[in-house]
Amino acid sequence: MRISERKHSTVFFLFFLFTNFYTFSQAENKEEQSICTFSSQHLDRLIKNDSLYEATILLNESLSFAKNNNLKDSEAKTYYNLGNVLAEMGNYKNAEDYYYRALSIFDSLQSNKGKDLVLASLTTVYANGKYYKKFDSIYPIAQAHSTKLNSELQFVNLENKIKKQYYNFENDSLLYTTNYAISKLDTTNFNTLNFSKNYSFSINKDQLKTYYKYHNAIAIMRLNNFKKKGYDLFFTIDESDLEKALSKENDKSRKLASFNYYKFLYFQNIEKNLDSAVNYLLKSDTYKYEALKTHENRNKKNGELIYKIINTEQQLQLTEKTRKNQAQKSKILLISTIIVSFILLLSLLIFYFYFKARKNITKINSELKNTNNKLLEIDKERLQFFSVLSHELRTPIYGISGLATLIKQEEDTEKKRSYLNSLISSSNYISILIDNVLQATKLRFEDKNLRLKPDKMNNLIKNVTSSVEIAAKNKGLKFYTEIQDSKEDEYILIDKVAFSQILINLAYNGIRYTKKGHVTISVKEKTRTKDDVTLLFEIKDTGIGIEESHRSIVFNAFENKTFLDQNSRGSGLGLYIVKTLLKSHNTDIDFTSTKGVGSTFFFDATFKIVNKRPEDSQTQISQENTETHILIVDDNKINLLVTKKNIEKIKGHTCETISNGRQSISIVKEKNFDLILMDINMPDMDGFEVTKHIRMFNPNIPILALTALNSSEIEEKAHQVGINQVITKPYNFEEFKDTILSYSNVAHSH
């Protein structure tokens, strides 16, 4: 028994002690004994108006009289109505006790109407009190009885069953019950019902139907995972009609809050209408606040009611002093009772706060234990991740080191070329792995993170192919690309870095888990408008496949180890990065797979269409008759060498190199350069500071940042100090060449 129920039981014990004493005293004088009864209609009105104090006084007088005069029917009705009062106060346990007392007497009197009322009330108590096992036991009995009598309580029983299934998330059963209830309601003539009360009272058929429809709509939405098609019935329900239908329920405000919250989810996740979503969220919060306030007021009112009942009993006890024969005894009993009451109440308060404190301490200890377990799990996952990452980095690094040695020792040109391709594949894999690890540290990706520039999808696919086809060849796999041609002068706005990472991760994923066969990237046009084109991307492999039971974790970080075979290892980040990056493109990814046959991952994405880029025409201008002199600033000698050799591959371009930021300022003052390639991270003075100084005396020379850093913050800061463009290392040579040529044209045009 809960503490609140113990308190109610104690109060009513004291209350009955008072009334029994009072009734006993009254019975001493038979001449003054009068018939004590009550009007059921008046009593129902008192309970409906929340006048529980007056109802309790009336019932206790009736109970005393019925027992003294052996009026079983009145006694049963009194127990039933005392149960109603306690149920209204939320004291379901004691209400159940009174209902069963009433049921026993009605059964002995063979009063079918009385049994119908009590059984329906028990379904209500068990549903409201969430005693679901008891509800499942009593419901068939109650419903069979109400159906046999053809009373309106069969619909009350259905309401309670719907309520139980709603709060217990029995969605399939809820859908079935509400469909049945609506059908039964439509086919029942209420004029032929045998109402359970002897006096006239109304049951609103329209409100019942709204109640059934609302829960039917909830079941449909839950079973459809709150997707758009599940909302059809939900939006036919008027909020004011629903409020009337829920008027008798204690949790009316809570359900109205849920009603508006589901609308909020619809407009936020499906319609993407933020204004409407915010409006319904505010309404939902208002109802939630009202529900909390109603709950608090009810608890406060029940407390006041108990105090008022005790105070009234004290007054009733004091009236016995007017009786000459019992005056002194009544006074002593009254004082003793009051003392015992205060002691009991004080004891209850002490026990209440003791158990509450003990419960809080237990809860805190449990939360600390859970937190500690989570920290241990996180630490375990961290160690496991770094172990996998260490393996994933060491493997290609070992390959690079070994291949470099083989290239140095090998004299055969073909074998050198083969070793070189493998070395490039290993370096590409390290670059992708590092990008994935850095990308995984970002918690969310938004549209503003995308750096959109015009380009052709063919160019991006070529870049992806150059990055992964060597890895496929090293495993003996075929690598295919199928891309639909576009118009010559048509470009799309795309973030090449982000989208390349998506396709490269998917391609590497296919290569990693395919032992023989092929991997294919397919790009097809799905739909087109004047301004947009939607492309369908499919990455197919003939690999190990994925079981359907693992669908829910395929895209989770670090969780591929739970379903991949022991010979297939990876960081567990690739598919997680793909799914997260696609969120910034307002799309999602899915797959089909057959174990041992292969998998197909697919998604679509919409891109803005733009005309031929202005710089393209400039890029085509021949540089044969004009020499471009470039300064390369980088503190890393290997980087200097690589950049210098790439510049020398571009016809008509020469360069000088310098490894010190401060010295680069002096050399720019002394010599004429057409273009500067600037590293960002340098020890003495970083590229941002060097650019600031150069811009003080030369505001026109193009300065390109050549850096391994890749973020919107870097680009923003570069723009602020006067850097024209950021080129991220490692880069594709053809793209690097196009960029250099475009700025060479600008420099010579001045």
LINKACOR-V67866 format. One record per residue. N is the residue number from 1. RES is the residue in three letters. SS is DSSP state (H for helix, E for strand, L for the rest). PSI is psi in whole degrees, -180 to 180 (NA if undefined). OMEGA is omega in whole degrees, -180 to 180 (none if undefined). Layout:
# LINKACOR-V67866
n = {N/N}
res = {RES/RES}
ss = {SS/SS}
psi = {PSI/PSI}
omega = {OMEGA/OMEGA}
This chain:
# LINKACOR-V67866
n = {1/2/3/4/5/6/7/8/9/10/11/12/13/14/15/16/17/18/19/20/21/22/23/24/25/26/27/28/29/30/31/32/33/34/35/36/37/38/39/40/41/42/43/44/45/46/47/48/49/50/51/52/53/54/55/56/57/58/59/60/61/62/63/64/65/66/67/68/69/70/71/72/73/74/75/76/77/78/79/80/81/82/83/84/85/86/87/88/89/90/91/92/93/94/95/96/97/98/99/100/101/102/103/104/105/106/107/108/109/110/111/112/113/114/115/116/117/118/119/120/121/122/123/124/125/126/127/128/129/130/131/132/133/134/135/136/137/138/139/140/141/142/143/144/145/146/147/148/149/150/151/152/153/154/155/156/157/158/159/160/161/162/163/164/165/166/167/168/169/170/171/172/173/174/175/176/177/178/179/180/181/182/183/184/185/186/187/188/189/190/191/192/193/194/195/196/197/198/199/200/201/202/203/204/205/206/207/208/209/210/211/212/213/214/215/216/217/218/219/220/221/222/223/224/225/226/227/228/229/230/231/232/233/234/235/236/237/238/239/240/241/242/243/244/245/246/247/248/249/250/251/252/253/254/255/256/257/258/259/260/261/262/263/264/265/266/267/268/269/270/271/272/273/274/275/276/277/278/279/280/281/282/283/284/285/286/287/288/289/290/291/292/293/294/295/296/297/298/299/300/301/302/303/304/305/306/307/308/309/310/311/312/313/314/315/316/317/318/319/320/321/322/323/324/325/326/327/328/329/330/331/332/333/334/335/336/337/338/339/340/341/342/343/344/345/346/347/348/349/350/351/352/353/354/355/356/357/358/359/360/361/362/363/364/365/366/367/368/369/370/371/372/373/374/375/376/377/378/379/380/381/382/383/384/385/386/387/388/389/390/391/392/393/394/395/396/397/398/399/400/401/402/403/404/405/406/407/408/409/410/411/412/413/414/415/416/417/418/419/420/421/422/423/424/425/426/427/428/429/430/431/432/433/434/435/436/437/438/439/440/441/442/443/444/445/446/447/448/449/450/451/452/453/454/455/456/457/458/459/460/461/462/463/464/465/466/467/468/469/470/471/472/473/474/475/476/477/478/479/480/481/482/483/484/485/486/487/488/489/490/491/492/493/494/495/496/497/498/499/500/501/502/503/504/505/506/507/508/509/510/511/512/513/514/515/516/517/518/519/520/521/522/523/524/525/526/527/528/529/530/531/532/533/534/535/536/537/538/539/540/541/542/543/544/545/546/547/548/549/550/551/552/553/554/555/556/557/558/559/560/561/562/563/564/565/566/567/568/569/570/571/572/573/574/575/576/577/578/579/580/581/582/583/584/585/586/587/588/589/590/591/592/593/594/595/596/597/598/599/600/601/602/603/604/605/606/607/608/609/610/611/612/613/614/615/616/617/618/619/620/621/622/623/624/625/626/627/628/629/630/631/632/633/634/635/636/637/638/639/640/641/642/643/644/645/646/647/648/649/650/651/652/653/654/655/656/657/658/659/660/661/662/663/664/665/666/667/668/669/670/671/672/673/674/675/676/677/678/679/680/681/682/683/684/685/686/687/688/689/690/691/692/693/694/695/696/697/698/699/700/701/702/703/704/705/706/707/708/709/710/711/712/713/714/715/716/717/718/719/720/721/722/723/724/725/726/727/728/729/730/731/732/733/734/735/736/737/738/739/740/741/742/743/744/745/746/747/748/749/750}
res = {MET/ARG/ILE/SER/GLU/ARG/LYS/HIS/SER/THR/VAL/PHE/PHE/LEU/PHE/PHE/LEU/PHE/THR/ASN/PHE/TYR/THR/PHE/SER/GLN/ALA/GLU/ASN/LYS/GLU/GLU/GLN/SER/ILE/CYS/THR/PHE/SER/SER/GLN/HIS/LEU/ASP/ARG/LEU/ILE/LYS/ASN/ASP/SER/LEU/TYR/GLU/ALA/THR/ILE/LEU/LEU/ASN/GLU/SER/LEU/SER/PHE/ALA/LYS/ASN/ASN/ASN/LEU/LYS/ASP/SER/GLU/ALA/LYS/THR/TYR/TYR/ASN/LEU/GLY/ASN/VAL/LEU/ALA/GLU/MET/GLY/ASN/TYR/LYS/ASN/ALA/GLU/ASP/TYR/TYR/TYR/ARG/ALA/LEU/SER/ILE/PHE/ASP/SER/LEU/GLN/SER/ASN/LYS/GLY/LYS/ASP/LEU/VAL/LEU/ALA/SER/LEU/THR/THR/VAL/TYR/ALA/ASN/GLY/LYS/TYR/TYR/LYS/LYS/PHE/ASP/SER/ILE/TYR/PRO/ILE/ALA/GLN/ALA/HIS/SER/THR/LYS/LEU/ASN/SER/GLU/LEU/GLN/PHE/VAL/ASN/LEU/GLU/ASN/LYS/ILE/LYS/LYS/GLN/TYR/TYR/ASN/PHE/GLU/ASN/ASP/SER/LEU/LEU/TYR/THR/THR/ASN/TYR/ALA/ILE/SER/LYS/LEU/ASP/THR/THR/ASN/PHE/ASN/THR/LEU/ASN/PHE/SER/LYS/ASN/TYR/SER/PHE/SER/ILE/ASN/LYS/ASP/GLN/LEU/LYS/THR/TYR/TYR/LYS/TYR/HIS/ASN/ALA/ILE/ALA/ILE/MET/ARG/LEU/ASN/ASN/PHE/LYS/LYS/LYS/GLY/TYR/ASP/LEU/PHE/PHE/THR/ILE/ASP/GLU/SER/ASP/LEU/GLU/LYS/ALA/LEU/SER/LYS/GLU/ASN/ASP/LYS/SER/ARG/LYS/LEU/ALA/SER/PHE/ASN/TYR/TYR/LYS/PHE/LEU/TYR/PHE/GLN/ASN/ILE/GLU/LYS/ASN/LEU/ASP/SER/ALA/VAL/ASN/TYR/LEU/LEU/LYS/SER/ASP/THR/TYR/LYS/TYR/GLU/ALA/LEU/LYS/THR/HIS/GLU/ASN/ARG/ASN/LYS/LYS/ASN/GLY/GLU/LEU/ILE/TYR/LYS/ILE/ILE/ASN/THR/GLU/GLN/GLN/LEU/GLN/LEU/THR/GLU/LYS/THR/ARG/LYS/ASN/GLN/ALA/GLN/LYS/SER/LYS/ILE/LEU/LEU/ILE/SER/THR/ILE/ILE/VAL/SER/PHE/ILE/LEU/LEU/LEU/SER/LEU/LEU/ILE/PHE/TYR/PHE/TYR/PHE/LYS/ALA/ARG/LYS/ASN/ILE/THR/LYS/ILE/ASN/SER/GLU/LEU/LYS/ASN/THR/ASN/ASN/LYS/LEU/LEU/GLU/ILE/ASP/LYS/GLU/ARG/LEU/GLN/PHE/PHE/SER/VAL/LEU/SER/HIS/GLU/LEU/ARG/THR/PRO/ILE/TYR/GLY/ILE/SER/GLY/LEU/ALA/THR/LEU/ILE/LYS/GLN/GLU/GLU/ASP/THR/GLU/LYS/LYS/ARG/SER/TYR/LEU/ASN/SER/LEU/ILE/SER/SER/SER/ASN/TYR/ILE/SER/ILE/LEU/ILE/ASP/ASN/VAL/LEU/GLN/ALA/THR/LYS/LEU/ARG/PHE/GLU/ASP/LYS/ASN/LEU/ARG/LEU/LYS/PRO/ASP/LYS/MET/ASN/ASN/LEU/ILE/LYS/ASN/VAL/THR/SER/SER/VAL/GLU/ILE/ALA/ALA/LYS/ASN/LYS/GLY/LEU/LYS/PHE/TYR/THR/GLU/ILE/GLN/ASP/SER/LYS/GLU/ASP/GLU/TYR/ILE/LEU/ILE/ASP/LYS/VAL/ALA/PHE/SER/GLN/ILE/LEU/ILE/ASN/LEU/ALA/TYR/ASN/GLY/ILE/ARG/TYR/THR/LYS/LYS/GLY/HIS/VAL/THR/ILE/SER/VAL/LYS/GLU/LYS/THR/ARG/THR/LYS/ASP/ASP/VAL/THR/LEU/LEU/PHE/GLU/ILE/LYS/ASP/THR/GLY/ILE/GLY/ILE/GLU/GLU/SER/HIS/ARG/SER/ILE/VAL/PHE/ASN/ALA/PHE/GLU/ASN/LYS/THR/PHE/LEU/ASP/GLN/ASN/SER/ARG/GLY/SER/GLY/LEU/GLY/LEU/TYR/ILE/VAL/LYS/THR/LEU/LEU/LYS/SER/HIS/ASN/THR/ASP/ILE/ASP/PHE/THR/SER/THR/LYS/GLY/VAL/GLY/SER/THR/PHE/PHE/PHE/ASP/ALA/THR/PHE/LYS/ILE/VAL/ASN/LYS/ARG/PRO/GLU/ASP/SER/GLN/THR/GLN/ILE/SER/GLN/GLU/ASN/THR/GLU/THR/HIS/ILE/LEU/ILE/VAL/ASP/ASP/ASN/LYS/ILE/ASN/LEU/LEU/VAL/THR/LYS/LYS/ASN/ILE/GLU/LYS/ILE/LYS/GLY/HIS/THR/CYS/GLU/THR/ILE/SER/ASN/GLY/ARG/GLN/SER/ILE/SER/ILE/VAL/LYS/GLU/LYS/ASN/PHE/ASP/LEU/ILE/LEU/MET/ASP/ILE/ASN/MET/PRO/ASP/MET/ASP/GLY/PHE/GLU/VAL/THR/LYS/HIS/ILE/ARG/MET/PHE/ASN/PRO/ASN/ILE/PRO/ILE/LEU/ALA/LEU/THR/ALA/LEU/ASN/SER/SER/GLU/ILE/GLU/GLU/LYS/ALA/HIS/GLN/VAL/GLY/ILE/ASN/GLN/VAL/ILE/THR/LYS/PRO/TYR/ASN/PHE/GLU/GLU/PHE/LYS/ASP/THR/ILE/LEU/SER/TYR/SER/ASN/VAL/ALA/HIS/SER/HIS}
ss = {L/L/H/H/H/H/H/H/H/H/H/H/H/H/H/H/H/H/H/H/H/H/H/H/H/H/H/L/L/H/H/H/L/L/L/L/L/L/L/H/H/H/H/H/H/H/H/H/L/L/L/H/H/H/H/H/H/H/H/H/H/H/H/H/H/H/H/H/L/L/L/H/H/H/H/H/H/H/H/H/H/H/H/H/H/H/H/H/L/L/L/H/H/H/H/H/H/H/H/H/H/H/H/H/H/H/H/H/L/L/L/H/H/H/H/H/H/H/H/H/H/H/H/H/H/H/H/H/L/L/L/H/H/H/H/H/H/H/H/H/H/H/H/H/H/H/H/H/H/L/L/L/H/H/H/H/H/H/H/H/H/H/H/H/H/H/H/L/L/L/H/H/H/H/H/H/H/H/H/H/H/H/H/H/H/H/H/L/L/H/H/H/L/L/L/L/L/L/L/L/L/L/L/L/H/H/H/H/H/H/H/H/H/H/H/H/H/H/H/H/H/H/H/L/L/L/L/H/H/H/H/L/L/H/H/H/L/L/H/H/H/H/H/H/H/L/L/L/L/L/L/H/H/H/H/H/H/H/H/H/H/H/H/H/H/H/H/H/H/H/L/L/L/H/H/H/H/H/H/H/H/H/H/H/H/H/H/H/H/H/H/H/H/H/H/H/H/H/H/H/H/H/H/H/H/H/H/H/H/H/H/H/H/H/H/H/H/H/H/H/H/H/L/L/L/L/H/H/H/H/H/H/H/H/H/H/H/H/H/H/H/H/H/H/H/H/H/H/H/H/H/H/H/H/H/H/H/H/H/H/H/H/H/H/H/H/H/H/H/H/H/H/H/H/H/H/H/H/H/H/H/H/H/H/H/H/H/H/H/H/H/H/H/H/H/H/H/H/H/H/H/H/H/H/H/H/H/H/H/L/L/L/H/H/H/H/H/H/H/H/H/H/H/H/H/H/H/H/H/H/H/H/H/H/H/H/H/H/H/H/L/L/L/L/L/L/H/H/H/L/L/L/E/E/E/L/H/H/H/H/H/H/H/H/H/H/H/H/H/H/H/H/H/H/L/L/L/E/E/E/E/E/E/L/L/L/L/L/L/L/E/E/E/E/L/H/H/H/H/H/H/H/H/H/H/H/H/H/H/H/H/H/L/L/L/L/L/E/E/E/E/E/E/E/E/E/E/E/L/L/L/E/E/E/E/E/E/E/E/E/E/L/L/L/L/L/L/H/H/H/H/H/H/L/L/L/L/L/L/H/H/H/L/L/L/L/L/L/L/L/L/L/L/H/H/H/H/H/H/H/H/H/H/L/L/L/L/L/L/E/E/E/E/E/L/L/L/E/E/E/E/E/E/E/E/E/E/E/E/E/L/L/L/H/H/H/H/H/H/L/L/L/L/L/L/L/L/E/E/E/E/E/E/L/L/L/H/H/H/H/H/H/H/H/H/H/H/H/L/L/L/L/E/E/E/E/E/E/L/L/H/H/H/H/H/H/H/H/H/H/L/L/L/L/E/E/E/E/L/L/L/L/L/L/L/L/H/H/H/H/H/H/H/H/H/H/H/L/L/L/L/E/E/E/E/E/E/L/L/L/L/H/H/H/H/H/H/H/H/H/H/L/L/L/E/E/E/E/L/L/L/L/H/H/H/H/H/H/H/H/H/H/H/H/H/H/H/H/H/L}
psi = {133/162/-41/-36/-37/-41/-45/-42/-43/-43/-44/-27/-47/-39/-46/-33/-44/-52/-38/-39/-42/-46/-40/-42/-40/-37/-17/-32/94/-24/-29/4/133/159/128/116/-176/158/123/-38/-43/-41/-44/-37/-39/-45/-42/-37/8/26/63/-29/-50/-40/-40/-41/-47/-43/-40/-35/-42/-41/-43/-45/-43/-41/-43/-29/11/44/90/-40/-45/-38/-45/-44/-37/-45/-42/-45/-31/-38/-40/-42/-47/-38/-39/-31/-6/7/75/-33/-50/-32/-42/-42/-46/-37/-42/-31/-44/-41/-39/-44/-44/-37/-42/-30/-4/43/99/-38/-42/-44/-38/-45/-46/-44/-42/-39/-36/-39/-36/-46/-44/-35/-47/-36/-3/37/78/-34/-43/-38/-46/-28/-41/-27/-48/-37/-48/-45/-39/-40/-46/-38/-41/-41/-11/46/163/-14/-13/-31/-31/-43/-41/-40/-46/-38/-42/-43/-45/-46/-33/-49/-20/5/37/75/-40/-45/-38/-42/-44/-47/-44/-37/-44/-43/-43/-43/-44/-39/-41/-28/3/130/110/-20/-18/0/146/97/146/-22/147/-20/163/129/151/147/121/113/-39/-41/-39/-43/-40/-41/-46/-44/-40/-47/-29/-42/-39/-44/-43/-45/-45/-43/-25/13/37/36/172/-43/-19/-7/-2/-56/-37/-42/-1/-6/125/136/-38/-37/-40/-40/-39/-41/-28/9/-29/-6/141/-28/33/-50/-36/-43/-35/-34/-44/-40/-45/-30/-37/-35/-38/-46/-40/-50/-26/-48/-27/-56/-20/36/94/-35/-49/-39/-46/-40/-47/-30/-40/-42/-42/-44/-35/-44/-36/-44/-41/-38/-44/-43/-42/-41/-45/-43/-37/-45/-42/-41/-40/-39/-43/-36/-43/-44/-41/-38/-45/-43/-40/-41/-34/-43/-41/-38/-38/-26/-19/-14/-19/-18/122/-43/-25/9/-52/-42/-40/-41/-45/-45/-40/-49/-44/-42/-43/-45/-47/-39/-48/-39/-45/-45/-43/-42/-43/-42/-43/-47/-37/-52/-31/-49/-32/-45/-42/-40/-41/-42/-42/-41/-45/-44/-40/-42/-40/-41/-44/-42/-43/-41/-39/-42/-41/-40/-42/-44/-40/-45/-38/-47/-39/-41/-47/-30/-46/-44/-41/-44/-45/-32/-42/-37/-54/-31/-43/-42/-43/-46/-46/-42/-38/-41/-45/-40/-40/-38/-28/139/-25/124/-42/-44/-38/-43/-39/-45/-39/-41/-42/-38/-43/-41/-44/-42/-37/-42/-43/-43/-45/-41/-45/-42/-42/-43/-43/-40/-35/-19/-15/129/-26/154/129/166/-35/-16/-18/134/91/130/151/136/172/145/-30/-42/-41/-41/-38/-41/-44/-43/-45/-26/-30/-17/-28/-41/-39/-44/-39/-26/2/26/153/139/119/152/136/109/133/133/149/173/149/-40/12/125/160/151/120/146/100/-38/-50/-45/-34/-41/-37/-52/-38/-43/-42/-40/-47/-35/-43/-43/-44/-42/22/123/-34/154/-129/164/134/135/123/133/120/149/128/-56/164/141/-173/-37/-18/157/134/123/142/125/132/130/111/146/167/43/-153/-20/170/133/148/-31/-16/6/-38/-17/1/-39/10/143/136/6/4/-20/-16/-16/-4/157/167/-24/-2/111/154/177/-19/17/-23/-57/-32/-44/-42/-51/-39/-41/-35/-22/-35/-14/12/43/177/167/150/178/158/146/148/126/125/-4/-42/178/154/116/136/151/162/156/143/134/146/139/135/159/179/133/137/-37/-14/-42/-36/-35/-31/-11/130/137/13/-36/0/129/134/125/125/140/127/123/114/135/-7/120/-37/-42/-40/-45/-47/-47/-41/-45/-37/-40/-42/-20/-20/120/134/13/133/166/160/153/148/141/14/127/-45/-41/-29/-30/-43/-43/-31/-34/-35/-35/161/120/148/-20/145/130/115/124/151/-54/104/148/-43/-43/122/170/-30/-46/-41/-44/-41/-44/-42/-39/-19/-31/-11/88/-10/-26/130/131/121/130/125/101/155/-11/143/96/161/-30/-40/-45/-39/-44/-38/-43/-39/-37/-8/11/132/-38/151/125/122/129/142/151/164/130/-43/-40/-41/-45/-45/-41/-45/-44/-40/-41/-26/-41/-42/-44/-43/-23/-22/NA}
omega = {179/-176/-179/179/177/180/180/-180/-179/-179/-179/173/178/-179/179/177/178/-173/178/177/-179/-179/178/180/-180/-179/179/-179/-175/-179/-176/-178/-180/-180/-179/177/179/176/180/180/178/-180/178/179/178/-179/179/180/178/177/-172/-180/179/-180/-179/178/-179/-177/-180/175/-180/-179/180/-179/-178/180/-179/-176/176/179/-172/-179/178/179/180/179/180/177/180/-178/172/174/178/-180/-179/178/178/178/-179/179/-171/-177/179/177/178/-179/-180/179/-179/174/180/-178/-180/-179/179/179/179/179/-177/179/-177/179/178/178/180/179/-176/-179/178/179/177/176/179/-179/-178/178/-179/-179/180/172/-167/178/178/179/-179/179/-173/-173/-179/180/-178/-176/178/-180/-179/179/179/180/-175/-180/180/-176/176/178/174/178/178/176/-179/177/177/179/-180/-179/178/-178/-179/178/175/-166/178/179/179/179/-179/-177/-179/175/179/-177/-180/179/-179/180/-179/-175/-178/174/-175/180/-178/-178/173/-173/-173/180/-180/-180/-176/173/-171/172/-171/-177/-180/179/176/-178/177/179/-180/-178/-179/-179/174/178/179/-180/-180/-179/-180/-179/177/179/176/173/-170/-175/-179/-175/-173/-179/-176/-176/174/-175/178/-175/-180/176/179/-180/177/-179/-179/-171/-178/-175/179/-177/-180/-177/179/-180/176/175/178/180/180/179/178/175/176/180/-179/-177/178/-171/-174/-178/-178/179/-173/-179/179/-180/-179/180/-179/177/178/177/179/-180/178/179/178/179/179/179/179/-179/179/179/-180/-180/-180/178/180/-178/178/177/179/-180/180/179/-178/179/179/-179/179/179/177/180/178/-179/-179/-180/-180/179/179/178/-176/-173/-175/-173/-176/180/-179/-179/-180/-179/-180/-179/180/-179/179/180/180/180/180/178/180/179/178/179/179/178/179/180/-179/-179/178/-179/177/178/-179/179/179/179/178/-180/179/179/179/179/177/179/179/179/179/179/179/179/178/179/178/179/178/179/179/-180/180/179/-179/176/178/-179/178/179/-177/178/-177/-177/179/178/176/179/-180/180/-179/-179/178/178/180/179/180/-175/-173/179/-180/-175/-180/180/177/-180/178/178/-178/177/178/178/179/179/180/-180/176/-179/178/-179/-179/-180/-180/177/-180/180/179/-180/-178/180/178/-174/-178/-180/-177/-178/-176/178/-178/177/-172/177/-179/177/178/-179/177/-179/-179/179/177/179/178/-179/-180/-178/-170/-173/178/178/179/-180/-180/177/-180/-179/172/178/-177/171/177/-177/180/-178/176/180/-175/-175/-178/178/176/175/-174/171/-173/-178/-178/-175/175/-180/178/-176/179/179/179/179/179/178/178/-180/-176/-173/174/-178/178/-179/-174/173/-175/170/-179/178/-180/176/-178/177/-179/169/180/-174/-173/171/178/-178/176/-179/176/176/-174/174/177/-172/-171/180/-177/177/-178/-179/-179/-176/-173/-176/-176/-175/178/-180/173/-172/179/-179/-177/-178/179/179/-171/-178/-180/-178/178/-179/-178/-177/-171/-177/176/179/-180/-178/-178/178/-180/176/180/175/179/178/-178/-177/176/-179/168/-176/173/-177/178/-179/179/-177/173/175/-175/175/173/-179/-179/-177/174/179/176/178/-178/-175/-180/-175/-178/180/179/-177/-176/180/-178/179/-173/-175/-178/179/180/-177/-171/174/177/-178/-179/-179/-180/-174/179/177/177/-179/-179/-179/-180/-180/178/178/-178/176/-178/-175/178/-177/174/-178/169/-179/175/-173/-177/-177/-178/-179/-180/179/-179/-177/177/177/-174/-173/178/175/178/-174/177/171/-168/171/-179/-176/175/-170/-174/179/-175/-174/178/-179/179/-179/178/-179/-180/-178/178/-178/178/-175/-171/-175/178/177/179/177/178/-169/175/178/-177/177/178/179/179/-180/180/180/179/179/-179/-177/176/175/-174/-177/177/174/-176/175/-3/-176/174/-173/-177/177/177/-180/180/-180/-180/-180/-179/179/174/178/179/-179/-178/179/177/none}
